[in-house]
Structure formats: structure tokens, C-alpha cells
Amino acid sequence: MNFSKPSPIFQLVGLIVLAFGAAGGFAMYNIHRANVFFEPHALLSRFPAEEAAVLSVNVGLLRETGFLSESKAPLEADYKQFLEGTGFDYRRDLDFLVASFSSKGNFFIARGRFDWTKLRAYTAKQGGSCYQQLCRVQGSTPDRHISFLPLRDDAIALAVGTNDLAVSALTTPGAPVTTVLPSAPVWLSIPGTELRKPNTFPPDLRMMLSALQTVDRVTLTIGPAGSGLEARLETICRTAGDAGVLTSQLRITTANLKDAVSRDKAAQHDELATTLSTGSFDQSDRRVVGRWPIRKGLLESLTDGI
């Protein structure tokens, strides 16, 4: 069977189709790689493998929903200096943050837009140094060292601790994390070992929240609820009796706070105090759940000046 040679126009169309197909495939591959890299289980596998408090914040989502607006208060001096030196403004440039806090130090991985040249120059200006990609600088105290490096163009790893090379521990993933993680935009998981430390709670709350010291882990989340946000506490106690004691303690603490706020005009303008005074608590066998409605003003008050 004899086929004639395709015309130049059909050859050109074919090449264009192949080119777009290859470009599309390459783009999808890059999207897949980015999604895998920033998948929370994958990121957490890089952190030191020990009991630690873990924080995750989807800053981009908070920004999109209007819960992270420009600060109305003057910027704090240190943050203003950092902003001017590095050009990095977390309200604009940060998209996602995951962190762990433990005796080994505080570790962070963040996704965003970074000017690496300015970051390195700022490090040198602060008396620090950079070797290849790893930069380090002295913190506010002699045993506080800050180190950071790029994991990708859009990802930074940072560590604060006694070891000035601690950030190098975040460069490679470890064993996969299999724990089910919260899906809320903001969540904090605190192990019982941290709750049992002597200075975890202020003295006036230590006795009232003593039942928290019997739990294995407490999870705090902030997520959508109706037209706003809701903070939620959830924990599993060792026994139903412990759960009952914890629920009672939380209700008593909240009632005392609500009464104090109602009698103090200054406290009535304190977004955090008024929010904490609205908590409600439920118990189901060993499980305790607390809820607090979050107003936009709370996040604004907590981030004013930074």
C-alpha cells in the first residue's frame, strides 16, 4: 500500500502537538514533584525523630480568606529591620509552614518566595556567615544558634538550637510518617511529655489543668466553621474518669475567665481573653473536645506589629 508523504503543514501541526504534549507532561511532573515534596507527612519525616510539639500553618489559605491582613500597628523594630534587610514579608511571601519544638531545638520548613541573595547578605550584616548554601548566625543568647539553607528555590529549612549546624538534619527525609494528621489550615499537636514539664502552664492554671498531664497528646486545630473560623481542642484521656475531670477543669477555668472578663473593662477589649471565655466542652467516654469561635480580630491582634 502506497502512502504519500505528509504535507509540511501536517508535519508542523504534528510537531506542535508533540511539543505541547511534552510540555504538558513536564509541567504535570513538576506539579506532582512539588505536591509530593510539600506533602505534610513527607515534610515531617525530615524532622528529628522524637517526641515533639508539631505546628502546621497554611498561611496562603489564611491570606486568601482574609484572615491575615496588613498589620495596623507599627512594625516591631527587630521585624522591621529583618524586613528591610531581607525583603521577606511573611504576610505576602509565606505560603506554608511546618515546625517542631523539642529539647533538640526548634526546626522549621517553609514554602514561599525568598530572595536568597538578600538573605545571605543580611546574615553577613548580622555577624553570621555562609558556606556554600548553609548560613548560620548567633541568636539572642550564647546557646541560641540560628542556621538555615534552601531546600528548593521555594522552600527554606531553618533551625534554632545549641548546634549551629542543626539545620543540616532537615536536608534529607527519614522514615515515612504514618500518623494521621489533621486537615485543618492550622494545627498544633503537643505530646503528653511536654504537658508534664513543670513550666508548661502558668502557676495559676497548673492546678486547674492538672488533668492534661495524664494525656498522651493534645491536638489543637483552627479551621472553617460557618462564615468564620473555629479553634478546636481534642484529646484522648487514659480513662473516662480522667476525661470527666479534665472536662470539669476546663469548664471551671472558662467560667472563671468569663466572670473576670465581664468585670474588667480592659479585658473586654482583649481579643484573646474574650475568645478563651467563650469555650464549650464535651466528653464522650475517654475523649474530650473543646471549641472556641475565632473572630477575625483575634488573628489581627496576635499579629499586629509583625
Long-range contacts (C-beta under 8 A, 24 or more apart in sequence): 37-151, 37-152, 37-155, 38-96, 38-111, 38-155, 40-98, 40-181, 41-176, 41-177, 41-178, 41-181, 42-173, 42-176, 42-177, 43-98, 43-109, 44-98, 44-100, 44-177, 44-181, 45-173, 45-174, 45-175, 45-176, 45-177, 46-109, 46-157, 46-169, 46-170, 46-171, 46-172, 46-173, 46-174, 47-100, 47-107, 47-169, 47-170, 48-100, 48-102, 48-104, 48-105, 48-107, 48-169, 49-174, 49-175, 50-102, 50-103, 50-104, 51-102, 51-191, 51-193, 51-194, 52-100, 52-101, 52-102, 52-104, 52-191, 53-100, 53-101, 53-102, 53-188, 53-189, 53-190, 53-191, 53-194, 54-98, 54-99, 54-100, 54-101, 54-188, 54-189, 55-97, 55-98, 55-99, 55-100, 55-101, 55-187, 55-188, 56-97, 56-98, 56-99, 56-181, 56-182, 56-186, 56-187, 56-188, 57-96, 57-97, 57-98, 57-185, 57-186, 58-95, 58-96, 58-185, 58-186, 59-90, 59-94, 59-95, 59-96, 59-97, 59-112, 60-94, 60-95, 60-96, 61-185, 62-185, 62-186, 62-299, 63-91, 66-296, 67-229, 67-296, 67-299, 68-299, 68-303, 69-296, 69-300, 71-300, 71-303, 71-304, 71-305, 71-306, 72-300, 72-304, 73-304, 73-305, 74-305, 75-305, 75-306, 76-305, 76-306, 79-305, 79-306, 82-122, 85-118, 85-121, 85-122, 85-125, 86-115, 86-118, 86-119, 86-122, 87-115, 87-118, 88-112, 88-113, 88-114, 88-115, 88-118, 88-119, 90-306, 91-303, 104-161, 104-166, 105-159, 105-160, 105-161, 105-162, 105-163, 105-166, 106-159, 106-160, 106-161, 107-157, 107-158, 107-159, 107-160, 107-166, 107-167, 107-169, 107-170, 108-156, 108-157, 108-158, 108-159, 109-151, 109-155, 109-156, 109-157, 109-158, 109-170, 110-155, 110-156, 110-158, 111-154, 111-155, 112-154, 112-156, 113-154, 114-150, 114-153, 114-154, 114-156, 116-150, 116-153, 119-148, 134-165, 134-167, 134-168, 136-164, 136-165, 136-167, 182-219, 182-221, 183-223, 184-221, 184-222, 184-223, 184-232, 185-222, 185-223, 185-224, 186-221, 186-222, 186-223, 187-219, 187-220, 187-221, 187-222, 188-219, 188-220, 188-221, 189-217, 189-218, 189-219, 189-220, 190-217, 190-218, 190-219, 190-220, 191-216, 191-217, 192-216, 192-217, 192-218, 205-253, 208-249, 208-252, 208-253, 209-246, 209-249, 209-250, 209-253, 210-249, 211-237, 211-242, 211-245, 211-246, 211-249, 212-246, 214-238, 214-242, 214-246, 215-242, 215-246, 222-294, 225-293, 228-293, 228-294, 228-295, 228-296, 229-293, 229-294, 230-291, 230-292, 230-293, 230-294, 231-275, 231-291, 231-292, 231-293, 231-294, 232-289, 232-290, 232-291, 232-292, 233-288, 233-289, 233-290, 233-291, 234-287, 234-288, 234-289, 234-290, 235-287, 235-288, 236-286, 236-287, 236-288, 237-286, 237-287, 237-288, 238-286, 239-286, 240-283, 240-285, 240-286, 242-286, 243-283, 243-285, 243-286, 243-287, 243-288, 244-283, 246-283, 246-288, 247-281, 247-282, 247-283, 247-288, 250-279, 250-281, 250-288, 250-290, 251-281, 254-278, 254-279, 254-281, 271-295, 271-297, 271-298, 271-300, 271-301, 271-302, 272-298, 272-301, 272-302
